[in-house]
């Protein structure tokens, strides 16, 4: 199969197929006498497997490991199960962090809704973010860094 045919069947762009080949996710295809890639039809199922792995939150390195186990003639399902269990724990941890962030954002918005700045609030930029709300957990106990980190900062380059 030519790369365009594989792309049409799988919905994966030719550029991505070439990337996967270079990254070791796909075996190097045979070449026609004119130098075009000539993929084995099995590559279609392999591309679908890569897509399903990514949809499950796996990295391409993890997918490559799974495929390497398979290509060596072994059953990778035990390895896949271990990776999925670890990924599930990561997702649960992220959800817990997002729940903490949601509570913090709600507190800040409630404060913004009920409070008003005064000319004596001494804010450097915005009073809503400059002081922790009274009684907030983070005012007395900031907790672990990952739980209080919040969204990443945006760096603005000086002109």
C-alpha positions as CSV (number, residue, x, y, z in Angstrom):
1,X,0.0,0.0,0.0
2,X,1.3,3.5,-0.8
3,X,1.4,6.0,2.0
4,X,-1.5,7.9,0.6
5,X,-3.7,4.8,0.6
6,X,-2.7,4.0,4.3
7,X,-3.5,7.6,5.2
8,X,-6.9,7.4,3.5
9,X,-7.8,4.1,5.2
10,X,-6.6,5.1,8.7
11,X,-7.3,8.9,8.8
12,X,-3.6,9.4,9.8
13,X,-1.8,11.9,7.7
14,X,1.2,10.9,5.6
15,X,3.4,13.2,7.6
16,X,2.4,11.4,10.8
17,X,2.9,8.0,9.2
18,X,6.5,9.1,8.3
19,X,7.0,10.4,11.8
20,X,5.9,7.1,13.4
21,X,8.2,5.3,11.0
22,X,11.2,7.5,12.1
23,X,10.2,7.1,15.8
24,X,10.3,3.4,15.6
25,X,6.6,2.8,15.9
26,X,6.2,1.4,12.4
27,X,8.6,-0.9,10.7
28,X,10.4,0.5,7.7
29,X,8.3,-0.3,4.6
30,X,9.6,-1.9,1.5
31,X,10.3,0.5,-1.4
32,X,9.1,0.3,-4.9
33,X,11.6,0.4,-7.8
34,X,10.8,4.2,-8.0
35,X,11.5,4.6,-4.3
36,X,8.0,5.0,-3.0
37,X,7.1,3.5,0.4
38,X,5.1,0.2,0.0
39,X,3.4,-0.6,3.3
40,X,2.2,-4.1,4.3
41,X,-1.6,-4.0,4.9
42,X,-0.8,-5.0,8.6
43,X,0.3,-1.4,9.1
44,X,-3.3,-0.3,9.2
45,X,-4.1,-2.3,12.3
46,X,-0.8,-1.1,13.9
47,X,-1.7,2.5,13.3
48,X,-5.1,1.9,14.8
49,X,-3.4,0.4,17.9
50,X,-1.1,3.4,18.2
51,X,-4.2,5.7,18.1
52,X,-6.0,3.6,20.7
53,X,-2.9,3.7,22.9
54,X,-2.8,7.5,22.7
55,X,-6.5,7.8,23.3
56,X,-5.9,5.9,26.6
57,X,-3.3,8.5,27.5
58,X,-0.2,6.5,26.8
59,X,2.9,8.2,25.5
60,X,4.4,7.2,22.2
61,X,7.4,5.8,24.2
62,X,5.0,3.5,26.1
63,X,3.2,2.5,22.9
64,X,6.7,1.8,21.3
65,X,7.5,-0.4,24.3
66,X,4.3,-2.4,24.0
67,X,4.9,-2.9,20.2
68,X,8.5,-4.0,20.9
69,X,7.3,-6.7,23.2
70,X,4.7,-7.8,20.6
71,X,7.3,-7.7,17.8
72,X,9.6,-9.9,19.9
73,X,6.8,-12.5,19.8
74,X,5.7,-12.1,23.4
75,X,2.2,-11.2,24.7
76,X,2.3,-7.6,25.9
77,X,-1.0,-7.6,27.8
78,X,0.5,-7.9,31.3
79,X,2.7,-4.9,30.4
80,X,-0.2,-3.0,29.0
81,X,-2.2,-3.7,32.2
82,X,0.7,-2.3,34.3
83,X,0.9,0.8,32.2
84,X,-2.8,1.4,32.3
85,X,-2.9,1.0,36.1
86,X,-0.1,3.6,36.5
87,X,-1.9,5.9,34.1
88,X,-5.2,5.6,36.0
89,X,-3.3,6.6,39.2
90,X,-1.9,9.6,37.4
91,X,-5.4,10.6,36.3
92,X,-6.8,10.2,39.8
93,X,-4.0,12.4,41.2
94,X,-4.6,15.0,38.5
95,X,-8.4,15.0,39.3
96,X,-7.6,15.5,43.0
97,X,-5.4,18.4,42.2
98,X,-8.0,19.9,39.8
99,X,-10.6,19.6,42.6
100,X,-8.4,21.6,44.9
101,X,-7.8,24.2,42.2
102,X,-11.6,24.4,41.6
103,X,-12.3,25.1,45.2
104,X,-9.6,27.8,45.3
105,X,-11.0,29.4,42.2
106,X,-14.5,29.4,43.6
107,X,-13.2,31.0,46.8
108,X,-11.5,33.7,44.8
109,X,-14.5,34.4,42.7
110,X,-16.8,34.5,45.7
111,X,-14.4,37.0,47.3
112,X,-14.4,39.1,44.1
113,X,-18.2,39.0,44.0
114,X,-18.7,40.1,47.6
115,X,-15.7,42.4,48.2
116,X,-14.8,45.6,46.7
117,X,-11.4,47.2,46.4
118,X,-10.8,50.4,48.3
119,X,-8.2,53.0,47.7
120,X,-6.5,51.7,50.9
121,X,-6.1,48.1,49.9
122,X,-2.5,48.6,48.8
123,X,-2.8,46.2,45.9
124,X,0.1,46.1,43.6
125,X,-1.9,44.7,40.7
126,X,-5.3,43.2,41.7
127,X,-6.7,42.9,45.2
128,X,-8.5,39.6,44.4
129,X,-5.3,37.6,43.9
130,X,-3.0,39.5,46.3
131,X,-4.3,38.3,49.7
132,X,-5.6,34.9,50.6
133,X,-9.2,34.9,51.6
134,X,-9.8,34.8,55.4
135,X,-10.3,31.2,56.5
136,X,-8.9,29.6,53.4
137,X,-6.9,26.5,53.8
138,X,-4.1,28.0,51.7
139,X,-3.9,31.1,54.0
140,X,-2.8,28.9,56.9
141,X,-1.5,25.8,55.2
142,X,-0.4,26.0,51.6
143,X,-0.2,22.2,51.2
144,X,2.0,20.4,48.8
145,X,3.5,22.4,46.0
146,X,1.7,20.4,43.3
147,X,-1.7,21.0,45.0
148,X,-1.2,24.8,45.2
149,X,0.6,25.3,41.9
150,X,-2.5,26.1,39.8
151,X,-2.2,27.1,36.1
152,X,1.3,27.7,34.8
153,X,2.5,31.3,34.5
154,X,2.8,33.0,31.2
155,X,6.2,34.4,30.5
156,X,6.2,37.7,28.7
157,X,9.4,38.6,27.0
158,X,10.7,42.1,27.5
159,X,10.7,44.2,24.3
